[in-house]
């Protein structure tokens, strides 16, 4: 069993509404040992794609994204949820991202300066559920005339439609861990084979 | 001249109100080469302190903090600005942080589970100006009965009172770059000697 599955089984807590909390090593407290395994696995899968940039959304995607960027030795770019005071609206690529948990839509943005037509972008995120954040990033990359070289996800909730939506766009999604089902009553997690 | 000073002079843009934008390599797009230099410099300075944890505030502190954590091989913990739905109020350490640019106060929090009395915490942040975020983290570490082993800052605005406030608390502040003054009219930056 992989390092990430082991940690999920040991430390994951399941809440009603398919919420899996793995805050102790992935997205509040972060174990650099887990990050090193993650960056290596993504590198092994995506290293032949001539990646020029790693991209994610703040905040919980930043840690895996910068570690992956360091492994590929390319810049990491994260979309912000609030427009910095120094960034004019016309200087940014933006996308609307709907949050199913919060039931609100927010705008994410990156400065136009940091993406160009020659870029082959690897999108990295901690979780994939409905795929809203990833779809927003895909739209931004395409608005810039750049190419999405792949999408690397730490933990995919395979019972939610995110992966299907991304694959319909012709994208290569690689998830380190795929979860088939979670059961809050019995605190039971079933993994799905493959990546 | 150090790598970080060079990049600031080459790519930094100054806006009125002492705003220095170095988004192209430090806190929107992030250059992993700069991160590797930063993590090494902090390690060289703080490696004798028996650091058990690296701590920062979301979002722009996360990238340097996880890189430093990987170098020290200890967990990284970041304070969140919004309470996760899975975290009860009594399960978190909190601190109020005032933002001078936004003129608003926000509450930052970390789960109590992730700090304990034995921890020696190195606080990492991208910028130090008025010191509000760092002071909030110091309070949280002390509330947990843990020790602040030091504060590592990428870019310090030495003409603002953050460093003085932290040193009054008896804390060791190490800044990779110290800025003595910035002049938006002439786009001129003066560095201050030392760390």
Interface residues (C-beta under 8 A of the other chain):
Chain A: X13 X15 X19 X21 X23 X24 X25 X28 X29 X30 X31 X32 X33 X35 X36 X58 X59 X62 X63 X66 X67 X69 X70 X73 X74 X75 X76 X77 X78 X80 X84 X85 X86 X101 X110 X111 X113 X114
Chain B: X13 X15 X19 X21 X23 X24 X25 X28 X29 X30 X31 X32 X33 X35 X36 X58 X59 X62 X63 X66 X67 X69 X70 X73 X74 X75 X76 X77 X78 X80 X84 X85 X86 X101 X110 X111 X113 X114
